[in-house]
C-alpha cells in the first residue's frame, strides 16, 4: 500500500507549485485535524489488512470477523470523508461540488455530514 501511495504521489510531484498553507484543506482546519484524518485512514487500512488473516479461518468465524473488519474500516473511511467535507465547507466548497467528486447526491451527503457533525459535537 505504501508503495502505491508514494508512486502515485511522485506522479503528481512538480506538476504545479504547492498552494500556500492557508489555502490548503489542512490550513483551514484545527491543528491536529490532518493527523486525525490520517489516523482514521491508517486504522481503516489495518482493518482491511486483517481480512487476509481472517480469510484463513473456518468459514463462520472468518466471515463474521471479515464483516466486522470491513464494517469498521468503512466507518473509519466514512468518518474521514465527513471530516474532509466539513473542512471543505469551512473553506467555501459547496455540497453540490463535493457530491460530484464523491458520487453521493448532494442532499444525502449534506444530511450524512451534518448528522456526523452533530454526533461528534453532542
Helices and strands as residue ranges (DSSP letters): H 2-12, G 21-23, G 26-28, H 33-54, H 59-90, H 95-102, H 106-121
